[in-house]
Amino acid sequence: MFANPQSILITGASSGIGEALALHYAKPGITLFLGGRDQQRLQAVAELCRKRGADPHCWAGDVSDEAGIRQWIVNSDQRCPLNLVIANAGIALGATSVEGLHEAAVKSYAVNVNGVFNTIHPALEVMSRRRPYPVNNAQIAIMSSVMGYVGMARSPAYSSSKAAVKHYGEALRGAFRGMGIGITVICPGYVASRLTEKNKSVMPFLIPAELASAIIARGLARNKARITFPWQMLIIARLCINLPAFIVDRLNRPWGVTRLEKTNKT
């Protein structure tokens, strides 16, 4: 039922995994609704999708704009009933000082958590009104991260925000199962993108965005509850969850980034 979505909406589609997913799905007969903050890059992605035969439509905006994204989703669904909505937009902010913790956390949650809510709630509303019941060919994908498995000292705001949407998505999957709407949580490791190009810290098991999009699309077609990759990161994440707390406490260090205790010395 989920193998061939014809109408797909993707946030954060102007770069990284979002761009790769747009290009992966782009083919004749496919309608794409692509959202992103950078209009120029978004239009460039749309043009590549158009060359592959898809029918792309762009919305340049921020997922933290609740009213704006709701209207975009409703209008998109009216144009072509949405089969798949991928809440992919996200940011990775860190704090290099104690004073910067609050701003990093607030901004991260505004996009990574509230931005996901702003995307999936209107989509669930329009999908749930369809008939016959249960609903057919309607699916939501929520982009979390492998860092959402455990609170990471390296990135408190990012890892905790991704943990929030991971748990929320897993809860919604059970809540909407009887309605026929599939909900999948995606937990990627490090994926090559414009963002990771600027990252000077260690990024183990980095994979290309094209490979990531293929893994995600394959998992969504099977309506998997959770898509975590690469497999090496999945093993590490599961180990961390099951390790005794005193061991995790010793291992959980802010490796690869500035330690806060070094920035607060007088």
Secondary structure, DSSP 8 states (H G I E B T S, - for coil): --S--SEEEESSTTSHHHHHHHHHH-STT-EEEEEES-HHHHHHHHHHHHHTT-EEEEEE--TT-HHHHHHHHHHHHHHS--SEEEE--------SSGGGHHHHHHHHHHHHTHHHHHHHHHHHHHHHT-SSSS--S-EEEEE--GGGSS--TT-HHHHHHHHHHHHHHHHHHHHHGGGT-EEEEEEE--B-SHHHHT--S--TT-B-HHHHHHHHHHHHHTT-SEEEESHHHHHHHHHHHHS-HHHHHHH---TTS--HHHHS--
